[in-house]
Amino acid sequence: MYNNVKLDKSLYSITGKSFTEALAELDPDANYTGTDLAGLDAFERQLKRFNIKVSGENSDRVEKFFASSESAVLFPEYCRRMIKQGMNEASLVPDIAAAITYTDQIDFRGLTVTVNGTDAAVDQAGDIPVTSVLLASEAKPLKKFARKLSCSYESIRKQRLGAFGVILKNLGAQISQAVNKLAMDELTEDVVPSTIAGDSVTYADLAEFWSSMGGKNMTAMVCSPAVMAQILALNEMKFCVSDFMTSGRVKTPYGVTLIKSSAVDPDTVVGIDGSCAAEMVFGTDIIVDFDKLISCQCDEIAASVTVGFSVLTDGAVKVLAV
């Protein structure tokens, strides 16, 4: 049972396994099927074991993790989860990546897809149109994004975990914003922008931009903050307010999700078919330096992630200069 698991920092060093996966081998989730603990994973059961409350108005203080040598082992995973939550909340990946893959290499070769022929019916004994899939001619290096939080143990030990978690999530959001910028740069690198008809963006410009994707289905428009403000000020967009009130997201009347992001250039809109546009490659998941954090005398929290992007389908990304 979870109360009897021996915790030590070696659980962070098992090749090919995360801390929670290593912990789950010692305390399998299947043991709790049909019990009150069924909804918790192995890490969350350890928080319960040591009575550590990490959120809410009565959340514990940071020093609660360091009440014993075993409970201190949980602190790096808590930090990692908060940072990753912040990354996920700020990430464009759910809207732009059709596939997510993992590699243990320092670089990767994406796929290039070339479509030949037409969609017309094939005559008897006629040539069948070919879609060719090849490895990219060159490997792309994965890029590492990292950020360090400088904080002495004395400065954070009395802080509530609810508030400290917000700081960690913000750290993750900053990393994610850098990853978003890489994604937009990679996806738009070879795309020739189209332009608007007049001096400022109109609803007709957006509709024409949407239709320019042809056979692809534009699912998202990623806009700079300034352009997003222009679009939301259009008279036609007033009918979309109810969408934002119910879902927290804004969609055009023809169903394209509008996303505000500083990852795109000013005065720019990037249209994406999220079902086929891009592949995201992870070289690592979020990594937190566990060894320093297990000691209560830690003076910094460093987190990093290694990623890359490649375009999967030609014509699934469009750029509009406004």
C-alpha positions as CSV (number, residue, x, y, z in Angstrom):
1,M,0.0,0.0,0.0
2,Y,1.0,3.6,-0.5
3,N,1.7,4.1,3.2
4,N,4.6,1.6,3.1
5,V,6.4,2.8,-0.1
6,K,10.0,3.7,0.5
7,L,10.8,7.0,-1.1
8,D,14.3,8.0,-2.1
9,K,15.8,10.1,-4.9
10,S,16.8,7.1,-6.9
11,L,13.2,6.9,-8.2
12,Y,14.1,9.9,-10.4
13,S,17.0,8.1,-12.0
14,I,15.4,5.1,-13.6
15,T,16.1,5.1,-17.3
16,G,13.0,5.3,-19.4
17,K,10.6,6.0,-16.5
18,S,9.3,9.2,-15.0
19,F,9.2,9.5,-11.2
20,T,5.4,8.7,-11.1
21,E,5.9,5.7,-13.4
22,A,8.6,4.4,-11.1
23,L,6.5,5.1,-8.1
24,A,3.5,3.3,-9.7
25,E,5.5,0.1,-10.1
26,L,5.9,0.1,-6.3
27,D,2.3,1.1,-5.7
28,P,0.2,0.1,-8.7
29,D,-3.0,2.0,-9.5
30,A,-4.8,-1.3,-10.0
31,N,-4.7,-1.9,-6.3
32,Y,-7.1,1.0,-5.7
33,T,-9.8,0.1,-8.2
34,G,-13.2,0.6,-6.6
35,T,-11.8,2.5,-3.6
36,D,-11.9,6.1,-2.6
37,L,-8.3,6.5,-3.9
38,A,-9.1,5.2,-7.4
39,G,-9.0,8.7,-8.9
40,L,-5.4,9.5,-7.6
41,D,-2.2,8.5,-9.2
42,A,0.8,7.2,-7.3
43,F,2.3,10.7,-6.7
44,E,-1.1,12.1,-5.5
45,R,-1.4,9.1,-3.1
46,Q,1.9,10.1,-1.6
47,L,0.7,13.6,-1.0
48,K,-2.2,12.1,0.8
49,R,0.1,9.9,2.8
50,F,2.1,12.9,4.1
51,N,-1.1,15.1,4.3
52,I,0.3,17.7,2.0
53,K,-2.4,20.0,0.5
54,V,-1.0,21.8,-2.6
55,S,-4.0,24.0,-3.6
56,G,-6.9,25.9,-2.1
57,E,-7.1,28.7,0.4
58,N,-5.8,26.4,3.2
59,S,-3.0,24.9,1.2
60,D,0.1,24.0,3.2
61,R,3.4,25.9,3.2
62,V,6.4,24.8,1.2
63,E,8.2,23.6,4.3
64,K,5.6,20.8,4.7
65,F,7.4,18.9,2.0
66,F,10.6,18.9,4.1
67,A,9.0,17.6,7.3
68,S,10.8,14.3,6.6
69,S,13.5,13.0,4.3
70,E,10.9,10.9,2.4
71,S,8.4,13.6,1.9
72,A,11.2,15.9,0.6
73,V,11.6,13.5,-2.3
74,L,8.1,14.6,-3.6
75,F,9.1,18.2,-3.9
76,P,10.8,18.0,-7.4
77,E,7.8,16.2,-8.9
78,Y,5.4,18.8,-7.4
79,C,7.5,21.5,-9.1
80,R,7.6,19.7,-12.3
81,R,3.9,19.2,-12.4
82,M,3.2,22.9,-11.7
83,I,5.6,24.0,-14.4
84,K,4.1,21.6,-16.9
85,Q,0.6,22.7,-16.1
86,G,1.7,26.3,-16.8
87,M,3.3,25.2,-20.1
88,N,0.1,23.3,-21.2
89,E,-2.1,26.2,-20.4
90,A,0.0,28.6,-22.5
91,S,0.7,26.2,-25.3
92,L,-0.4,26.5,-28.9
93,V,0.3,22.8,-29.5
94,P,-3.2,21.5,-29.1
95,D,-4.4,23.9,-31.9
96,I,-1.5,23.5,-34.3
97,A,0.1,20.0,-34.0
98,A,-1.6,17.1,-35.7
99,A,0.9,14.6,-34.3
100,I,3.2,14.5,-31.2
101,T,6.1,12.1,-31.1
102,Y,9.0,11.4,-28.8
103,T,12.6,10.6,-29.6
104,D,15.8,10.0,-27.6
105,Q,18.0,11.6,-30.3
106,I,19.4,15.1,-30.4
107,D,17.9,15.8,-33.8
108,F,15.1,14.4,-36.1
109,R,14.2,14.1,-39.7
110,G,10.6,15.0,-40.5
111,L,8.5,13.7,-43.3
112,T,7.8,15.6,-46.6
113,V,4.6,14.9,-48.4
114,T,4.3,15.6,-52.1
115,V,0.9,15.3,-53.9
116,N,1.0,14.7,-57.7
117,G,-1.8,14.3,-60.2
118,T,-5.5,15.3,-59.7
119,D,-8.5,14.1,-57.9
120,A,-10.3,13.2,-61.1
121,A,-11.6,9.7,-61.8
122,V,-8.9,7.3,-63.1
123,D,-9.5,5.9,-66.6
124,Q,-9.2,2.2,-67.2
125,A,-5.5,1.4,-67.4
126,G,-4.8,5.0,-66.6
127,D,-2.1,6.3,-64.3
128,I,-3.0,6.5,-60.6
129,P,-2.1,9.8,-59.0
130,V,0.7,9.5,-56.4
131,T,1.2,11.0,-53.0
132,S,4.9,10.6,-52.0
133,V,6.1,10.5,-48.5
134,L,9.8,10.9,-48.0
135,L,12.2,11.7,-45.1
136,A,13.4,15.3,-45.1
137,S,16.7,15.7,-46.8
138,E,18.3,17.1,-43.6
139,A,18.0,16.4,-39.9
140,K,16.8,19.3,-37.7
141,P,18.4,19.8,-34.3
142,L,16.0,19.7,-31.4
143,K,16.1,22.9,-29.4
144,K,16.3,23.3,-25.7
145,F,14.2,25.9,-23.8
146,A,14.9,26.5,-20.1
147,R,14.3,28.9,-17.3
148,K,15.6,29.1,-13.8
149,L,13.7,30.4,-10.7
150,S,16.1,31.9,-8.2
151,C,14.8,31.5,-4.7
152,S,16.5,30.6,-1.4
153,Y,14.8,28.1,0.8
154,E,14.5,30.7,3.5
155,S,12.5,33.0,1.1
156,I,9.9,30.3,0.1
157,R,9.6,27.9,3.1
158,K,6.7,29.9,4.7
159,Q,4.9,30.5,1.4
160,R,1.6,28.8,0.7
161,L,1.8,26.1,-1.9
162,G,-1.2,27.6,-3.7
163,A,0.6,30.8,-4.3
164,F,4.0,29.2,-4.9
165,G,2.3,27.0,-7.5
166,V,1.2,30.1,-9.4
167,I,4.8,31.2,-9.6
168,L,5.9,27.8,-11.0
169,K,3.1,27.8,-13.5
170,N,4.1,31.2,-14.7
171,L,7.6,29.9,-15.2
172,G,6.2,27.1,-17.3
173,A,4.1,29.6,-19.3
174,Q,7.3,31.6,-20.1
175,I,9.0,28.4,-21.5
176,S,5.9,27.6,-23.5
177,Q,5.8,31.0,-25.1
178,A,9.3,30.4,-26.3
179,V,8.3,27.0,-27.7
180,N,5.3,28.7,-29.4
181,K,7.6,31.2,-31.1
182,L,9.7,28.3,-32.5
183,A,6.5,26.6,-33.7
184,M,5.3,29.7,-35.6
185,D,8.7,30.4,-37.1
186,E,9.1,26.8,-38.3
187,L,5.6,26.5,-39.8
188,T,5.7,29.9,-41.6
189,E,9.3,29.8,-42.8
190,D,8.6,29.1,-46.5
191,V,5.0,30.5,-46.7
192,V,4.5,33.5,-48.9
193,P,2.1,35.9,-47.1
194,S,-1.1,37.2,-48.7
195,T,-2.2,40.8,-48.1
196,I,-5.4,42.6,-47.2
197,A,-7.2,44.8,-49.7
198,G,-7.2,48.1,-47.8
199,D,-5.3,49.7,-44.9
200,S,-7.0,47.8,-42.1
201,V,-8.4,44.2,-41.8
202,T,-12.0,43.7,-42.7
203,Y,-14.4,40.8,-42.3
204,A,-14.2,40.2,-46.0
205,D,-10.4,39.9,-45.7
206,L,-10.7,37.2,-43.1
207,A,-13.3,35.3,-45.1
208,E,-11.1,35.4,-48.2
209,F,-8.1,34.3,-46.1
210,W,-10.1,31.4,-44.8
211,S,-11.2,30.3,-48.2
212,S,-7.6,30.5,-49.6
213,M,-6.8,27.2,-47.9
214,G,-8.8,25.4,-50.6
215,G,-9.2,21.7,-49.9
216,K,-7.7,22.1,-46.3
217,N,-9.9,23.1,-43.4
218,M,-8.6,26.2,-41.6
219,T,-9.3,25.4,-37.9
220,A,-7.3,28.2,-36.2
221,M,-6.1,31.7,-36.9
222,V,-3.2,32.7,-34.6
223,C,-3.1,36.5,-34.4
224,S,-0.8,39.0,-32.8
225,P,-2.4,40.9,-29.9
226,A,-2.8,44.1,-32.1
227,V,-4.5,42.2,-34.9
228,M,-6.7,40.3,-32.5
229,A,-8.0,43.6,-31.2
230,Q,-8.8,44.8,-34.7
231,I,-10.7,41.6,-35.5
232,L,-12.7,41.6,-32.3
233,A,-13.7,45.2,-33.1
234,L,-15.3,44.2,-36.4
235,N,-19.0,44.6,-36.4
236,E,-19.5,41.0,-37.6
237,M,-17.7,39.6,-34.6
238,K,-20.3,40.8,-32.1
239,F,-22.3,37.7,-32.9
240,C,-19.4,35.6,-31.5
241,V,-19.4,37.0,-28.0
242,S,-21.7,34.2,-26.7
243,D,-19.0,31.7,-27.8
244,F,-16.5,33.3,-25.6
245,M,-18.8,33.5,-22.7
246,T,-19.5,29.8,-22.8
247,S,-16.2,28.4,-23.8
248,G,-13.6,31.1,-23.2
249,R,-12.6,30.9,-26.9
250,V,-13.6,33.1,-29.8
251,K,-14.6,31.7,-33.1
252,T,-15.4,33.4,-36.4
253,P,-19.0,32.9,-37.7
254,Y,-17.6,30.2,-40.0
255,G,-16.0,28.2,-37.2
256,V,-12.3,29.2,-37.1
257,T,-10.9,29.6,-33.6
258,L,-9.1,32.9,-33.0
259,I,-6.0,32.7,-30.8
260,K,-4.1,35.7,-29.5
261,S,-0.4,35.0,-29.3
262,S,2.8,37.1,-29.2
263,A,4.5,34.2,-31.0
264,V,3.5,35.5,-34.4
265,D,4.9,38.7,-35.9
266,P,3.0,42.0,-35.4
267,D,0.4,42.7,-38.0
268,T,0.2,39.0,-38.9
269,V,-2.4,36.2,-38.9
270,V,-1.3,32.6,-39.3
271,G,-4.1,30.2,-40.5
272,I,-3.6,26.5,-39.7
273,D,-5.3,23.3,-40.4
274,G,-4.6,21.7,-37.1
275,S,-5.6,18.2,-38.3
276,C,-2.6,17.9,-40.7
277,A,-0.3,20.9,-40.5
278,A,2.5,20.0,-38.2
279,E,4.4,17.4,-36.1
280,M,5.8,18.3,-32.7
281,V,8.8,16.2,-31.6
282,F,9.8,16.0,-27.9
283,G,13.4,15.1,-27.1
284,T,12.6,15.3,-23.4
285,D,9.5,16.0,-21.4
286,I,9.8,18.8,-18.7
287,I,13.0,18.1,-16.7
288,V,13.5,19.6,-13.3
289,D,16.9,19.2,-11.5
290,F,15.7,16.9,-8.7
291,D,19.0,16.5,-6.8
292,K,19.2,20.1,-5.6
293,L,15.5,20.4,-4.8
294,I,15.5,17.4,-2.4
295,S,17.9,19.3,-0.2
296,C,16.0,22.0,1.7
297,Q,18.9,24.4,1.1
298,C,18.1,24.7,-2.6
299,D,18.6,28.2,-4.1
300,E,17.2,27.7,-7.6
301,I,14.6,25.7,-9.6
302,A,15.7,25.0,-13.1
303,A,13.4,23.5,-15.7
304,S,13.9,22.6,-19.4
305,V,12.3,20.9,-22.3
306,T,13.7,19.9,-25.7
307,V,11.5,20.1,-28.8
308,G,11.3,20.5,-32.5
309,F,8.6,21.1,-35.2
310,S,8.2,20.0,-38.8
311,V,5.5,20.8,-41.4
312,L,3.6,17.6,-42.4
313,T,1.3,18.8,-45.2
314,D,1.9,21.4,-47.9
315,G,-0.8,24.1,-48.0
316,A,-2.0,23.5,-44.4
317,V,-0.4,26.8,-43.2
318,K,-1.3,30.2,-44.6
319,V,-0.1,33.7,-43.6
320,L,-2.0,37.0,-43.9
321,A,-0.1,40.3,-43.6
322,V,-2.5,43.0,-42.3
